[in-house]
């Protein structure tokens, strides 16, 4: 009976290794009925996401808040919950939202899983999970570069990531 208890976990991990998972995709992407990740067909959303990511890449900015002024010329999109990326709400981006996009490998066309680990502390003699820690890329469980079309290249993602880490200490 022990082997059967782990079966759902093993099946989920097999799906993840193939790049299929059930969670919502980031803003600017949709999941097709076949389970593939694609850019949203909404050209305004594509343009806004591409502009945000390209501006940071091309100007070598840090996106700490001073460098990329929230709401300047790049509107923020936010997925409407439960619509699988099909409906968005427009608003002005925060520097935190821009950092989120820069730190998300999905925007570079990569599927990643296992990027974080639980931070456990002992409280009253019991183990308690207090937060999640971002793991180094070489420790991620799954990384499929070129999994789907991205808004920036994998190389641009890595450059942005290095820049954020070096200049801002903002990689999470």
N, C-alpha and C positions, 0 to 999 in steps of 0.2 A: 504494500500500500504506500510505502514511502516514495517509490518512484513516480507514482501517479500524482502525488501532491505537488511535485515540481513541474508537471506537464504544462500547465497554463503559462508559467513563467518561461519555460523553454520555447514554447510556441511563439510567445510575444517577442522574445529575443531573436528568433529566426526571422520574424516579420521586420524587426528593426534592422537587422543586418542586410536585408534586401531594400531598405529605404521606405518601408511602409509602416505607418503608425497612425493611431487614432486621434491624436491631439490636433488642435487647431493650428493652421499655418499662420505665419506672420502677415501683417498688413502688406498688401501689394501682391499677394499670392492667393491662389485658390487650389483646392483639391478637387480633381475631376472625379466623375463617377467611377472611373477605373482605379482611383487611388493615387494617381500621379499628381505631382506638384507642378503648377504652371503659374506664369505671371497672370495677374488679373487681366481680363480683356478690357477693363476700363482704362482708356488711354490717359485720362487726367490723373488717376492714381499712379500709373506707371511713370508718368512724367514727374510727378511730385517726388516719388521715391528715388528715381534716378537722379534728379536734380540735387536732392539732399545728399546722397552718397557721393556723387561726382564732385560737388562743390568742396567737400571736405578732402577728397582724394587729390583734386587738382590744385588746391591752394595750400595743401599740407597743413591744414589747420587742426587744432587740437579738439575742438568742439567742447571746450570746458564751460561754455556759457558766454564768455566774452568774445570768442572767436567766431562762433556761429550764433548770431543773435536770434533767439527764438521768435518765430513768426515773421521774420523779415520778408522774404519773398517766397518762402517754401512752405505751403500749407501742409499740415499734418493730417494723415488719415488714420482712422481708428476703426477696426472691424466692428460691425454690429454683432453682438453676441448671438451665437447659434445660427449664423448664416453661412458658415464655412468660407468666409472671405468674400461672399457675393455682394454684401451691402456694407458701405462705409459711412462714417460720420466725419465731416471736415472740421478742423480746428487749427489752432496755431501750435507748432511744435515746441516742446521744451528741450533744453539741452540734455536732460536725462533721456528723453525719447530718442534723440539723435544718437546718443552714446549706445543706447540699446540696439539700434539698427547697425551701428558700426561693429558692435560685438557679436552680432548674430551671423553665423556662417551661411545661413539660408539665403541671405541677400547676395552672396557670392556663388550661388548655385550648388551649395554643398548641403548634404543631409548629415546632421551630427546628433549623436545620442550619448548620454553618459558624460556630459560636460561638467557635472557638479557631483559633489559628494556631501554626505551629511556631516555636520560638525556636531559631535556628541560631547556632552559634559556630564559629570557626575554631580547629582544633586540629591542630598539626603540618602546617599548610598544607592541611588538608582541612576541608570543611564537615561539622559534626556537629549533629544535632538533639538538644538537651538537654532540652527540656520544651515544654509547650504553654502559650500565653498566651490569656487570655480577651479577645475583641475587644469593642469597644463595640457596642451593639445595632444601631446604624445601619450597621455593617459586616458583620452576619451575612448569609450567602448566601441563606437562606430563613427567613422568619418568617410563619407562617400563624396569626394570632390567631383564636380561635373554631373551631379545627380539630376539637376533640372536647370532651366535657364535662370541666370541671376541678373541682378542690376549692375553689378561690378564683377571684375574678374577675381579669381582666387588670389592672384598676386597682389591686386589692389587691396583686398581684404587683409592679407598678411601685412602689407605695408601700413595700412591704417591701424592695425592691431599693435604693431611695434611702436608706432608713433604715439598712440594713446598711452601705452605702457611707459614709454620713455619720458614723454613730456608732461603727462598729466597724472600718471599713476592711476588711471581710470579703468583698466581692464578688469572686468569682473567675470 
